[in-house]
Amino acid sequence: MDNQKLKEIIERYENFHFNVVKKAEAIIKTEIGEELTKDQHAVLRYVKTNGSCTASELAKAFFVKKSAITAIINRLTEKNMITRCRDHNDRRVVYLSMTDYGEKIYKRCNENINALVVSLVSQFKQDEIEAFLNTYEKLDRILDQQINKALKGVNNEIHT
């Protein structure tokens, strides 16, 4: 692929990616409501999907520092949506679980988001949806490979 074509592809991707992400986040924020931020909702979603977990596990899953996750957890705890429970065998380990109130809020938000996604997806043909999902899944696999390469490089630098 020549440099000019590559430059056009990159510019096109950057433009639509920025627009799509910002618009989607704005619309999703209206569906989540005032009770949660996008990041708080994502943490609740993770806990709902995976069960109780630790802050370190969340930080790794979201590719952020533990301090960023701790701030989100503190707010969710203050809102009575997440509880902390120390491990009986190792007091240093703290498990996070969703409260009944957190479940209620998450369920309401998720129902709103699902209705939004249905309204968007219904505007596409089945083959368009499949092609999009297949491409997005491929991008996810490629990004996983890139992250693994980057992490190996960081680990090699630390150990040399």
N, C-alpha and C positions, 0 to 999 in steps of 0.2 A: 504494500500500500504506500502510495507516495505521501510526502510530508504535508502537502496542501490538503489532501483528502483526510488524513489523520487529524490535522488541525481543525477542520470543519466538523468532524465527528466529535472531537473533544468539546468544542464550543457548543455544539448542539446538545450534547449530554449535560454539560454544566448548566446550560440554560433551563432545560426542561426538568432536570433533577431538582434544582433550587426551587423552581416554581411549584412543582408537584409536592415536594416535601413541605414547603411553607403553607401551601393551601390545605393540604391534608391535615397538617398539625392544627391549623386554625379551626377547621371544621370539626376535627376530633375533640378539640378543647371545648367546643360548644356542647358536644355530646357528653363529655365527662362532667361538665358543670363546674361550679365554683369550689366544690369540696376537695378536689384532687388536682394536682398538676399532672402533666403527661408522664413525668418520671415516676411519680408516686403510683399512678395507675399501672405503669409497666412493672413496678416492684410487686404490687398486689397480684398482677397477672402471673408473674413468675412464681410467687408463693402459692397461688391457687393451682397452677399447673403442676408444680413440683413438690408440693407439701412443705413442711417446715424445712428451713435452711439456715445457713449462717450468713453473716454480713460478708465474709470473705468469699463465699460462694456467689453471692449476688454481685460483688465487685468484679469477680472474674467473668461472670456471665454477661455483664454490661460493659466490660472493658473500661472500667473507671477505677480510681483509687478508692480504698476502703473508706476514707474520710468523706467522700461524696455520698457513698451509700449510707454511712452513719447519719449524715444530715437528713436524708430522706426518711430513714427508719425512725429517727427522733421525732420528726413531724407526724409520721403515721402513728407512732406510739402516743403522742400527745392528742391525736384525733381519735384514739381508741380503736384503731383499725388493725394494728399489729401488736402482738405481745412478745415479750422476751422471756425465755426460759433457760436457765443454766442447766448444762449437762450434769447429771448426778455423779458421773465418774470423773469428769474433768471440769472444774468450776470455771476454767478459762474459756470454755466453749459455750456460746450463747446461741440458742436456736430461736428463730423467728417464726411465728405462726399468725395466721389471720384470725381476728376476732369475729364473733357473729355480726357485729356492726360492720366490720370491714368486708365480710362476705356480702352483706346486704348492699352496701355501696358499690362494691365491685360488680355484683350481679346487675344492678340498675345501669351502671355505666356500660357494661358489656352488651346488654340488650340494646341500648341506644346505638352503640358502635356497630353492632351486627345489623341493625336496621339500616344504618347509613351505608354499610358495605353492600347490602342487598340492593339498595337503590342505585348504587354506582355500577355494580356488576351486571345488573339487569339491562344496562345500556350497551352491553357487548354480546357478540355471538359466542356460543360455546367454544368454537375453535380458537377465537381470539383470546378467551380466558385461559384455555389450556396452553396456548403458545406463550402468553405472558408469564404464566406460572412456571412453565418449564424453563424459560429464559431467566427468570428471577432466581429459581432454584440453582441453575447453572452458575449464575453470578455469585450466589452464596457459597457454593463449593469452591469457586476460584478465589474468593476472598478468604475463605478458611485456609487454603493453601498459602496465600500471601502472608496471612497472620502467622501461620506456623513457621514459615521461612524467617519472618522478622523476629519472632520469639527465639528461634534457634540462634540467630545472629546475636541477639542481646545476651542470651545465656552463654554463648561462646566468649563474648567480650568479658563477661563477669568472671569466668573461670580461667582466663588466660592472664 
